[in-house]
Amino acid sequence: MMNYQQWLAFAEKELAQNNNDPFLNPKTDANLLLQFVTQKSKAQIFAFAETLLDEKTQQKLTALLTRRINGEPMAYILGEKEFWSLTLEVSPATLIPRPDTEILVEKALALATQRLNSAQFDGSLAILDLGTGTGAIILALSAELIPLTEQKQIRFSALGVDCLPAAVELAKRNAVRNRLTQVEFLCSDWFSQIGGRKFDLIVSNPPYIDEGDEHLKQGDVRFEPLSALTAKEQGYADLRHIIEQAEHYLKPQGWLLLEHGWQQGEKVRSIFAENLWQSIETVRDYGDNERVSLARL
């Protein structure tokens, strides 16, 4: 029977020897697994390193460690992921929220704030998130904008849509978990169920990976749903569809912001230009890669 310290050393060694993932951090992952199963903080585990693990706890740890050795993402094993200021439930029905997507949130917040002070502002602020998944983007935006709009006594509405019922239900649970129940979620294939509603901003992190991309066989994406990752036309089909249709759902001078692959910025900007959008630009992520393109109606 092992104690905390012994199990951490064992798990770290097993992860280092049996997993070739370059992004894997054996020490961090071992600590997270032990914290998750024992429900103890890192400080408690460190302070009581000689605490013995009972047989049932050790069996649970072995099962989770095996999943991680086989490459399953920590977010799916733990069932949650931090994003922005939120803790989100995740499941294999949705993508795992990633830090680079926070760039999209930052830019959308800046544009929303500008919108509140613009001559075109009509007294209400409405945002649509297409392919919402866990609800990460729209919930992060709402966490910042709800207090601001309440303070200014401005009507605010936020809608997240996804074509997968399981994703919609997950996003709803995340709204409750983060006390953002004002955010609305519904099942819709892109704009199909939006009706005549109009928005100040539309945001999306749609599928943008080429169906034949070799990276789909590597890392976390092996476990994520292909429907949320890949698109036809070398990955541009959904990006193009959104750009072509969004004008019907935006208020005058409204903005569309799209996350895309690090080599797709030039092509996405050209699709915007073909459809006569204005103020087209691309924002770089924390790794200095082109990540989010946006344009004004």
PLY file of the C-alpha trace (Angstrom):
ply
format ascii 1.0
element vertex 297
property float x
property float y
property float z
element edge 296
property int vertex1
property int vertex2
end_header
0.00 0.00 0.00
1.42 3.42 -1.02
1.25 6.79 0.66
0.65 10.09 -1.16
4.33 10.74 -1.81
5.02 7.24 -3.08
2.02 7.22 -5.40
2.99 10.59 -6.89
6.51 9.34 -7.62
5.12 6.14 -9.16
2.52 7.97 -11.29
5.00 10.56 -12.51
7.42 7.81 -13.60
4.66 5.83 -15.38
3.44 8.90 -17.26
6.95 9.88 -18.31
7.80 6.41 -19.59
4.57 5.44 -21.31
3.24 8.54 -23.02
4.91 10.32 -25.93
2.66 13.39 -25.84
5.03 16.42 -25.98
2.48 18.54 -24.09
2.09 16.11 -21.22
3.42 17.22 -17.81
3.80 14.05 -15.70
4.27 15.85 -12.38
1.29 18.18 -12.84
-0.99 15.42 -14.09
-0.08 13.07 -11.24
-0.83 15.80 -8.71
-4.16 16.63 -10.35
-5.25 12.99 -10.37
-4.39 12.55 -6.69
-6.17 15.78 -5.75
-9.24 14.74 -7.74
-9.58 11.27 -6.22
-8.71 12.18 -2.62
-10.51 15.54 -2.74
-7.49 17.08 -1.00
-5.71 20.27 -2.00
-2.13 20.27 -3.23
-1.07 21.87 0.06
-2.84 19.17 2.09
-1.21 16.41 0.06
2.21 18.00 0.54
1.68 18.51 4.28
0.44 14.96 4.86
2.63 13.15 2.33
2.85 10.00 4.53
-0.91 9.41 4.46
-1.62 5.90 3.25
-3.99 5.26 0.36
-6.64 2.62 1.00
-7.21 -0.12 -1.56
-10.38 1.42 -3.06
-8.72 4.82 -3.55
-5.66 3.23 -5.09
-7.85 1.29 -7.55
-9.55 4.52 -8.63
-6.18 6.19 -9.11
-4.89 3.27 -11.17
-7.91 3.43 -13.48
-7.54 7.18 -14.06
-3.77 6.95 -14.47
-4.25 4.29 -17.16
-6.64 6.57 -19.05
-4.09 9.39 -18.94
-1.25 7.12 -20.05
-3.42 6.18 -23.03
-3.58 9.87 -23.95
-7.07 10.79 -22.81
-7.20 14.54 -22.02
-7.13 15.53 -18.36
-10.23 17.64 -18.90
-12.28 14.56 -19.84
-10.82 12.52 -16.98
-11.57 15.21 -14.40
-14.81 16.29 -16.09
-14.01 20.00 -15.96
-11.76 22.72 -17.36
-10.89 26.28 -16.36
-11.62 28.96 -18.96
-11.49 32.73 -18.46
-12.78 33.18 -14.88
-15.05 30.12 -15.07
-14.92 26.45 -14.20
-16.74 24.51 -16.91
-18.03 20.97 -17.04
-16.73 19.18 -20.14
-17.63 15.93 -21.84
-16.60 13.99 -24.96
-19.64 15.57 -26.67
-17.81 18.91 -26.88
-14.40 20.41 -27.55
-12.20 21.18 -24.57
-11.97 24.99 -24.12
-8.46 26.23 -24.89
-6.52 29.31 -23.76
-6.18 30.64 -27.32
-9.96 31.08 -27.48
-9.69 33.68 -24.72
-8.30 35.98 -27.46
-11.73 35.83 -29.10
-13.37 36.74 -25.79
-10.97 39.66 -25.24
-11.62 41.14 -28.70
-15.39 40.64 -28.44
-15.44 42.39 -25.06
-13.55 45.35 -26.50
-16.00 45.63 -29.41
-19.03 45.24 -27.14
-17.77 48.07 -24.95
-17.24 50.26 -28.03
-20.74 49.37 -29.18
-22.25 50.63 -25.93
-20.69 54.05 -26.60
-21.34 54.24 -30.34
-23.81 56.37 -32.25
-25.44 53.17 -33.55
-26.26 51.87 -30.06
-30.00 51.27 -29.77
-30.24 50.74 -26.00
-29.81 46.97 -26.00
-26.81 44.68 -26.45
-27.30 41.21 -27.95
-24.63 38.56 -28.62
-24.88 35.23 -30.45
-22.40 32.36 -30.06
-22.55 29.78 -32.88
-21.46 26.21 -32.09
-21.34 27.01 -28.39
-20.18 23.58 -27.14
-19.54 23.93 -23.40
-20.82 27.52 -23.57
-17.31 28.79 -22.79
-17.29 31.84 -25.07
-20.79 33.19 -24.43
-20.57 32.51 -20.68
-17.20 34.27 -20.40
-18.59 37.27 -22.29
-21.72 37.32 -20.15
-19.74 37.11 -16.91
-18.11 40.42 -17.85
-21.00 42.16 -19.62
-23.92 41.39 -17.31
-22.55 43.51 -14.42
-21.61 46.30 -16.85
-25.00 46.45 -18.57
-26.87 46.18 -15.27
-24.89 49.13 -13.94
-25.79 51.18 -17.02
-29.38 49.86 -17.02
-28.94 48.47 -20.53
-30.89 45.49 -21.84
-28.52 42.58 -22.44
-29.21 39.24 -24.09
-26.88 36.34 -24.82
-27.68 33.28 -26.90
-25.57 30.19 -27.53
-26.58 27.61 -30.12
-25.28 24.16 -31.02
-26.55 21.44 -33.33
-25.93 18.75 -30.69
-28.61 18.43 -27.97
-26.00 17.00 -25.56
-23.85 20.12 -25.98
-26.83 22.40 -25.38
-27.69 20.60 -22.14
-24.05 20.75 -21.04
-23.89 24.50 -21.73
-27.08 25.00 -19.71
-25.51 23.17 -16.76
-22.43 25.37 -17.04
-24.65 28.46 -16.97
-26.22 27.25 -13.71
-22.84 26.24 -12.29
-21.43 29.73 -12.91
-24.61 31.60 -11.90
-25.20 32.91 -15.40
-28.72 31.63 -15.90
-29.67 34.74 -17.91
-27.80 33.20 -20.86
-30.07 31.33 -23.28
-29.13 28.14 -25.11
-30.97 26.33 -27.88
-30.42 23.58 -30.43
-29.78 25.03 -33.89
-27.75 24.08 -36.94
-25.91 27.41 -37.20
-28.60 30.02 -37.92
-31.47 27.61 -38.68
-33.49 28.24 -35.50
-32.56 31.89 -34.90
-35.60 33.33 -36.68
-35.66 37.09 -37.12
-33.45 37.96 -34.17
-30.65 40.50 -34.68
-27.38 40.79 -32.78
-24.69 43.39 -32.15
-21.98 40.72 -32.16
-21.81 37.18 -33.49
-18.92 35.04 -32.27
-17.90 31.50 -33.16
-15.17 28.91 -32.85
-16.43 26.62 -35.63
-14.88 23.44 -37.04
-11.93 24.51 -39.21
-9.58 21.53 -39.54
-9.19 19.77 -42.90
-10.78 16.31 -42.75
-7.48 14.75 -43.90
-5.22 16.61 -41.45
-2.67 14.24 -39.89
-2.81 16.12 -36.57
-6.25 14.59 -35.94
-4.38 11.42 -34.94
-2.28 13.21 -32.32
-2.79 14.56 -28.80
-6.11 15.55 -27.25
-7.98 15.87 -30.55
-7.99 12.05 -30.89
-10.63 12.03 -28.14
-12.65 15.07 -29.20
-15.72 14.87 -31.48
-14.76 15.09 -35.16
-17.97 17.00 -35.91
-16.64 19.87 -33.80
-13.17 19.77 -35.36
-13.36 19.17 -39.10
-15.03 20.92 -42.02
-15.15 20.37 -45.76
-13.30 22.56 -48.31
-9.94 22.07 -46.53
-11.56 23.27 -43.30
-13.18 26.44 -44.67
-16.77 25.29 -45.33
-18.30 26.33 -41.99
-16.27 29.53 -41.80
-17.54 30.46 -45.28
-21.14 29.56 -44.43
-21.12 31.76 -41.33
-19.54 34.71 -43.17
-22.08 34.45 -46.00
-25.14 34.17 -43.72
-24.26 36.35 -40.71
-25.30 39.62 -42.37
-28.96 38.57 -42.06
-28.65 38.33 -38.26
-26.58 41.39 -37.42
-27.73 44.88 -36.55
-26.30 47.73 -38.67
-22.53 48.06 -38.10
-22.56 44.75 -36.20
-19.43 42.60 -35.88
-18.62 38.97 -36.69
-15.63 37.33 -34.96
-14.35 33.90 -35.97
-11.63 31.71 -34.52
-9.66 29.70 -37.08
-6.43 27.77 -37.64
-3.08 29.52 -37.37
-2.49 29.35 -41.14
-6.02 30.30 -42.21
-6.06 34.05 -41.55
-5.34 35.16 -45.10
-8.03 32.95 -46.61
-10.65 33.95 -44.02
-9.93 37.62 -44.65
-10.41 37.01 -48.39
-13.80 35.37 -47.76
-14.85 38.39 -45.71
-13.70 40.67 -48.56
-15.56 38.64 -51.21
-18.75 39.20 -49.23
-18.16 42.97 -48.92
-17.48 43.13 -45.18
-15.63 46.15 -43.80
-12.88 46.80 -41.22
-11.45 43.31 -41.75
-8.61 42.35 -39.43
-6.94 39.36 -37.79
-5.83 39.12 -34.17
-2.89 36.99 -33.05
-3.02 34.55 -30.13
-0.63 34.25 -27.17
1.79 32.27 -29.36
1.83 35.10 -31.94
-0.18 33.06 -34.47
-3.10 34.45 -36.45
-6.12 33.11 -34.56
-9.24 35.32 -34.78
-10.50 37.22 -37.82
-13.26 39.77 -37.59
-15.15 42.23 -39.71
-17.97 44.78 -39.53
-21.20 44.61 -41.47
0 1
1 2
2 3
3 4
4 5
5 6
6 7
7 8
8 9
9 10
10 11
11 12
12 13
13 14
14 15
15 16
16 17
17 18
18 19
19 20
20 21
21 22
22 23
23 24
24 25
25 26
26 27
27 28
28 29
29 30
30 31
31 32
32 33
33 34
34 35
35 36
36 37
37 38
38 39
39 40
40 41
41 42
42 43
43 44
44 45
45 46
46 47
47 48
48 49
49 50
50 51
51 52
52 53
53 54
54 55
55 56
56 57
57 58
58 59
59 60
60 61
61 62
62 63
63 64
64 65
65 66
66 67
67 68
68 69
69 70
70 71
71 72
72 73
73 74
74 75
75 76
76 77
77 78
78 79
79 80
80 81
81 82
82 83
83 84
84 85
85 86
86 87
87 88
88 89
89 90
90 91
91 92
92 93
93 94
94 95
95 96
96 97
97 98
98 99
99 100
100 101
101 102
102 103
103 104
104 105
105 106
106 107
107 108
108 109
109 110
110 111
111 112
112 113
113 114
114 115
115 116
116 117
117 118
118 119
119 120
120 121
121 122
122 123
123 124
124 125
125 126
126 127
127 128
128 129
129 130
130 131
131 132
132 133
133 134
134 135
135 136
136 137
137 138
138 139
139 140
140 141
141 142
142 143
143 144
144 145
145 146
146 147
147 148
148 149
149 150
150 151
151 152
152 153
153 154
154 155
155 156
156 157
157 158
158 159
159 160
160 161
161 162
162 163
163 164
164 165
165 166
166 167
167 168
168 169
169 170
170 171
171 172
172 173
173 174
174 175
175 176
176 177
177 178
178 179
179 180
180 181
181 182
182 183
183 184
184 185
185 186
186 187
187 188
188 189
189 190
190 191
191 192
192 193
193 194
194 195
195 196
196 197
197 198
198 199
199 200
200 201
201 202
202 203
203 204
204 205
205 206
206 207
207 208
208 209
209 210
210 211
211 212
212 213
213 214
214 215
215 216
216 217
217 218
218 219
219 220
220 221
221 222
222 223
223 224
224 225
225 226
226 227
227 228
228 229
229 230
230 231
231 232
232 233
233 234
234 235
235 236
236 237
237 238
238 239
239 240
240 241
241 242
242 243
243 244
244 245
245 246
246 247
247 248
248 249
249 250
250 251
251 252
252 253
253 254
254 255
255 256
256 257
257 258
258 259
259 260
260 261
261 262
262 263
263 264
264 265
265 266
266 267
267 268
268 269
269 270
270 271
271 272
272 273
273 274
274 275
275 276
276 277
277 278
278 279
279 280
280 281
281 282
282 283
283 284
284 285
285 286
286 287
287 288
288 289
289 290
290 291
291 292
292 293
293 294
294 295
295 296
